[in-house]
């Protein structure tokens, strides 16, 4: 399967249903999913996710781009990232990423985000990219701020997952801001 995006240490590619074991390893981990919109996943939820994103990958006019992150050195699937179109009048995309916890603190989230932003503004011609970050997820806050994303505010108790309401911070960047930074 040909990678869609390459970085120094990562290859991005479409998911297949055969990725179940690697995906379920991180998607069922309560520590990994503490600050995500999903999880910890049941086996059925992981299978459902893979069926959904594998189907989306074959669509011509895609609204969502979800990528498996493959660590080049080990050829292992270590996480995922993606862009979800949120507005066709622009367009605008929300994005996110998740990594296995044994890959935290290695700069891989930053590396993946830089490539995802380049894909969003370059290939998809996005007007604006944004990410929601759960309050308390200081690692993701730092990644986004370091890459030039603006803090736009916090929506209190605006997202319900794992039987609780969560506060979400929004970080965003406009295409014009990205271009000023050297795109």
C-alpha positions in Angstrom: 0.0 0.0 0.0 1.5 3.3 -1.1 2.0 5.9 1.7 0.0 9.1 1.2 2.3 11.3 3.3 6.0 10.9 4.4 8.0 12.6 7.1 11.4 11.8 8.4 10.1 9.0 10.7 6.5 8.4 9.7 4.5 7.2 6.8 0.8 8.0 6.6 -1.4 5.5 4.8 -5.1 4.5 4.7 -6.3 2.0 7.3 -7.5 -1.5 6.4 -9.5 -3.9 8.5 -6.3 -5.9 8.9 -5.0 -3.1 11.2 -7.3 -4.3 14.0 -4.6 -5.6 16.5 -2.4 -2.5 16.3 -5.3 -0.1 16.5 -7.1 -1.9 19.3 -3.8 -1.9 21.3 -4.0 1.9 21.7 -7.7 2.5 21.2 -8.6 0.3 24.2 -6.0 1.8 26.5 -7.7 4.1 29.0 -4.5 6.2 29.5 -4.1 6.8 25.7 -7.9 7.7 25.3 -8.1 9.9 28.4 -8.1 13.0 26.2 -9.8 11.6 23.0 -13.3 11.8 21.7 -13.4 8.0 21.7 -12.5 5.0 23.9 -11.4 3.1 25.6 -12.8 1.0 22.7 -14.5 -2.3 22.9 -13.4 -4.8 20.1 -16.6 -4.0 18.3 -15.9 -0.2 18.4 -12.4 -0.7 17.0 -13.8 -2.9 14.2 -16.5 -0.3 13.4 -13.9 2.4 13.3 -11.8 0.5 10.8 -14.7 -0.4 8.6 -15.8 3.3 8.6 -12.4 4.8 7.7 -11.5 2.1 5.2 -14.8 2.9 3.4 -14.1 6.6 3.5 -10.7 6.2 2.0 -12.3 4.9 -1.2 -14.7 7.9 -1.7 -14.0 10.4 -4.5 -15.3 13.5 -2.7 -14.0 12.9 0.8 -14.9 14.9 3.8 -12.7 13.0 6.1 -9.1 11.8 5.8 -8.0 9.4 8.5 -4.4 8.0 8.3 -2.6 5.2 10.0 0.7 6.4 11.3 3.5 3.9 10.5 6.9 4.3 12.2 9.4 3.8 9.4 12.2 2.3 11.5 10.0 -0.5 12.9 7.3 -0.6 10.2 4.7 -0.7 13.0 1.4 1.1 13.2 1.8 3.4 16.2 -1.3 5.7 16.0 -3.5 7.7 13.8 -4.3 11.2 12.7 -6.8 12.8 10.4 -8.7 15.8 9.1 -12.5 16.1 9.2 -14.2 18.7 7.1 -16.4 20.8 9.3 -17.6 23.4 6.9 -18.0 23.4 3.1 -18.0 27.2 3.0 -14.3 27.6 3.3 -13.5 24.7 3.7 -12.5 24.2 7.4 -11.1 21.0 8.9 -10.9 19.8 12.4 -7.9 17.6 13.1 -6.6 15.2 15.7 -3.9 12.7 16.4 -3.3 9.8 18.8 -0.2 7.7 19.5 0.5 4.6 21.5 1.8 5.6 24.9 5.2 4.0 24.3 5.7 6.6 21.5 4.8 9.6 23.6 7.5 12.3 24.3 9.5 11.5 21.1 8.3 14.5 19.0 6.2 12.2 16.8 2.9 14.1 17.4 4.6 17.4 16.3 6.1 15.7 13.3 2.7 14.2 12.3 0.9 17.5 12.9 3.3 19.5 10.7 2.6 17.0 7.9 -1.1 17.0 8.5 -1.2 20.8 8.4 0.8 20.9 5.2 -1.6 18.4 3.7 -4.7 20.4 4.9 -3.6 23.8 3.6 -1.7 22.5 0.6 -3.6 19.5 -0.9 -7.0 20.2 0.5 -6.8 24.0 0.2 -8.3 24.5 3.6 -9.2 28.0 4.8 -8.8 27.2 8.5 -7.6 24.2 10.5 -8.6 23.7 14.1 -8.2 21.2 16.9 -10.2 20.7 20.1 -8.0 19.9 23.1 -9.4 18.6 26.4 -8.6 20.8 29.3 -5.7 19.0 31.1 -4.0 17.7 27.9 -1.0 20.0 28.3 1.1 17.9 25.9 -1.2 18.6 23.0 -1.5 22.3 24.0 2.2 22.6 23.8 2.4 20.8 20.4 -0.1 23.2 18.9 1.3 26.3 20.4 4.8 25.4 19.4 3.5 25.0 15.8 1.9 28.4 15.8 -1.7 27.6 16.5 -3.7 30.3 18.2 -5.8 29.6 21.3 -9.3 30.6 20.5 -11.1 29.9 23.7 -12.6 27.2 25.9 -16.1 25.8 25.7 -17.1 24.6 29.2 -18.7 21.2 29.6 -19.3 21.0 25.9 -18.4 17.5 25.0 -19.9 14.3 26.6 -17.8 11.1 26.5 -17.0 8.4 29.0 -20.1 9.4 31.1 -18.9 12.9 31.8 -18.9 16.4 30.3 -15.6 17.8 29.4 -14.2 21.3 28.7 -12.7 21.8 25.3 -10.1 24.3 24.2 -9.9 25.3 20.6 -6.6 26.0 18.8 -6.7 27.2 15.2 -4.7 28.5 12.3 -5.8 30.3 9.1 -4.2 29.5 5.7 -2.9 33.1 5.6 -1.2 32.6 9.0 0.4 29.4 7.7 1.6 31.1 4.6 3.2 33.9 6.6 5.1 31.3 8.6 6.6 30.0 5.3 3.9 27.3 4.6 
